[in-house]
Amino acid sequence: MTTPLKYLQPPVELPGAVEAFLYDCAPAEACGVCTALVKELEEAKTAQRWSDAYDAAAEVRNHPHAKRGRR
């Protein structure tokens, strides 16, 4: 049987994984709404307003666009 550790260990960090999951988004080309949201996302990240940054990224991901080729 193993002995449990009795001292604190440094936190496990996954560099970039959480940020990519929360803040990555692909805006549609020539969409004014997506462009404004991406600007808002970058400003929020610069100001370290993480909740606002997540909200802007989620809005970009969920913003509806017409699919090409559908009738």
Secondary structure, 3 states (H helix, E strand, C coil): CCCCCCCCCCCCCCCCHHHHHHHCCCCCCCCHHHHHHHHHHHHHHHCCCHHHHHHHHHHHHHCCCCCCCCC
